[in-house]
C-alpha cells in the first residue's frame, strides 16, 4: 500500500494505572501508523525484534502485509549536504499490526499493554461494550471524527429493540407495583395492552392488525422490513408474528417515543414513586 502523510501527532495509545502511554503516530484512514523504530520504542525492545515478530505474523497469515503496511514518504536530514533534507519511502504499520506485535513481545512495556488490552476485551465480553469515557467527554479524537453521534444512534437502536423495551417495562413495573405477579392473567393482559398502545400510537393499528395487514407472501421478504438475522440471514417462522418487524423506517424512528416513556417511568422508579 502506498500513501502520503496526512497528519502526525502525539496521542494516547493506552492507559495504565500509573500513566498514559503516548506515541507520535501518523493518522490516516481512521487508524494510526508507526514505523518499526517507533514500535521498538513503544514496547521496549530493539528494532530487529520487531522485524522478526512482523515476519512471523505475515508468514502465519495472521495479517495481510498488503493491508497493514504502507509506504509513506518521510523527510529526513540529508547525510552529505548541510541544512538539506531528502524524502524517502518508509514502511509504516497500522494499528492491527501494532496490536499483534504487542501480544508477541516479551517486555515490561508490552506486558503492560497486554494487561490493558485484555482488560478492555474482558469488559467487552462481559458487558457487551467498552468505552473510553474521557475521550467521549472531550469530544475530540485523533482521527478527526466525533463518534458520539454514532454512539447515540446505536444506544437508541438498542433501547428501541422490542425485547429490550419489554424487559425494561417488566423490570420497572415489577419494582413499582404493590401487588405485581408476573404469572398472573392480569400481568399478561397488562403487557399485551401496553404493547398494543405503543403500536397504535405509531401506526394507528394494534400489533395483530399490523401483522394481518402487512404479512404477504407475494411481497419481498413477506413484507418484513427487518428480522432477527437481517439483512442477509434467513427469515424464521418466529420472525413473522412480531409486529415491529413490519414497521418502515419512519415508524421505527417513532419508536423512540417508547424509549422516552420508559425513561420517564425509570425516573419515577428512582424517585420511589408507586405506579398504580
N, C-alpha and C positions, 0 to 999 in steps of 0.2 A: 504494500500500500504506500503510495506517495502522497504527501500533503505538505502544506505550508504552515508556518507558525501562525496561530491566531491570537493567543493570549498566554502570557506566562505570569504566574502569581504564586504567592505563599498561601497555602491552605492547610487547614486541619485535616489530616488523613484519618486519624483515630484518636481516642482519648483513653488514658489510663487513670488509675485512682489518684496519681500524683501530678499528672501534667497532660497537656495537649501535644500530640506529636504532629509537627508541621513538616511539609515538604514544599520545595519550589518545583512546581509542575507546569507543564503545558496543558491548556484546556482546549479541547476540540471535540465536537460530536458528542456532547454530553458525557464525556469521560475524561480522565486525566492520563497524561503520558509522562513516563520517566525514562531516562537512559539507564543503562546497566550501572554506570557510575553512581547515579542518584539512588538506585535501588540498593547498591552495596552500602552506601552511607545510611540509608534508612534502616536496613536490617543488621548493620554492624559486622559485615564480612567483606572480604576482598572481591574485586570485580570478577576475577576468574571463577569464584564460587557461584556467582550469579549466572555467569555464562554457562556453566555446567548444568545448573538446575534448569535453565531455559531450554537447553538442548534436549534434556530428558523429557521435559514437558511436551515439546514438539514431537519427539520420536515416539512417545507413547500415544499420541493422538489426543491428549487431554485438551489441547488448544490448537487452533489452526493458525500457523505462523502468518499466513497471508492476511488474516483478520486482525490479529492483535499486535502486529508490528508495523510501524510506519516510518518511512524515510522522510525525515524533516530537516529542512535546511537550517543550519545554525551558524552563527557568526563567531569567529574566534580571532585572536591576535595572530597576525602573520609572523612566522618564525624568522624570516630573513629581512623584513623591512620594518623599520621603526615607525610606530604610530599608524601602521596599516593593518587592515583586517581582511579576512577571507571567509567565504561562505562554503561550508562543506556539508554534505548529507550525513545525517547521524541517525542511527536506529533508536526509535523510541518505542516503549512498550505500554500498552493500555492497562486499565485497572484490572481486567481479567488476569493478565499475566502477572501483575504485581501481587494480587491475592494468591495465585498459585505458587509463586516463588515464596511468599511469606509462610505458606504452610509446609514448605520443604526445608527451609533454612534452619540450622541448629545454632541459635544465638540467643542472648538475653533479649535483645530488641525484638527479634522475630517471635519469641515466646510471648512477650507482652502483646504483640499484635494478634497472635492466635487466641490468647485469653479474651481479648476484646471482641474479636470476630466471632468466636464461639459463643460468647455471651449474647451477642446480637442474634445469632442463628437460633440459640436456645429460646430466647424471648419470642422470636417469630413462631417457632414450632409449638410453644406452649400457649401463647396468647393469640396467635394468628396475625400479629402485627409487630412492627418495631419502628420507633420514631426517634428522630433527633430533635428533641423539644426545643433546644436553644436555636437551632438553625431555622425552625419554623417560626419561632417568636421574632427573630430578627428580620425575616422576610427577604433575606439575601442569600444567594447561593453562588458558588464558584462557577457554575455553569451558565449564568446569565438568565436563568429562568426561575420564576417563583412557582413552586409546586403546590402552594397552599390551596389554590382553587381546585386542582386535581384531587387533593386530599378531601376537600369538602364534598365534591361530587361523588367520590367513592363512599364516603360516610353516608351521604343522602341515599345512595343506591342500596346500601346495606340496611339502613333504617327503614326504607320503603319496601323491603322484601316481605312478602306476606308471612312467612314463617316467623321472622323476627318480630313483626308487629304483633302477631297474636301471642307470642311468647311473652313479649313485654306487657301486653294488656293483661294476660293471665297473672303475671307476677304482681302487677300493680294492684289489681282488684283482690287478689288473694291476701295482700298485705293490708289493704284499706277496709275491706268488707268485714263487718262484725260477725256474720254467720256464713262465711264462704265455705262451700263444699264442692270441690271440683267434679265429683262424681254424681252430683245431683242433676235432675232434669232441669231445674231452674238455671243452673250454671250453663248447661248445654244450650238451652234456648236463649239465654242471655248473650252468649258469644255469637251465636248464629244471627241474632238480631243486630248486634253491633256490626258484624261483618257486612250484613246487607245494607245497613245505614251508610257505611263508608262507600260501598259500591254504588249505592243510589245517589249519593252526593256527587260522585264523579261522573256517572254515566246516565243517571235517571232510570236505571234498571237495577233489579236485585241480582245477586250472584247467579241464581238459577236462570233468570231471564237473559243475562249476558251469554251464558253458555248455550242456551236454547237458540238464541238469535244469531250467534257468531259461528258456532261449530258447523262446518260444511265440508263434506268430503270432496267436493268439487273445487274447493279453493286451495291455493298453495299452503302447505303445512296445515291443512284442515282449518284454516282461519286463525291458527295460533300466531301470535306475534313474538312470543318467547316461550321457552320451556326449560326444563332442568338442565339439559345438555346443549342448549342453544349456544351459538347458531349452527354449528356443524354436526352436533351429536344427534343421535336417534331420538325421535319423539316416542315417549312411552304412553301407555294407556293411562297411567296415573297423572299425566300432564293435562289430559283433556277435560276433566271436570273442575279445574281451577279457573275461576272467573278472571283473575288477574292476568292469566296467560293470553287473554284475548284483547286486552286493552292496547290502544295505539299509543304512540309516543307522547302525545299531548295529554291523554288520560293518565298515563303513567306519571307524568310530571305533576299532575294534580294530586297524586297520592302523597305528595309532600305534606298536604293538609293533615293526613293521618299522623305523620310524624310530629307535626305541631301539636296535635291533640294529645298524643301520648306524652309529649314533653310537658304539657300543662298538667296532666294527671300526675306525672312523676314529681313535679314541683309540689303538688298537693300532698303527695306521699311523704316527701321530705319534711313538709310542714306539719305532718301528723294529722292531716285533716281526713276525717272519715267520709268515705263515699257511700251514698245511700241510693 
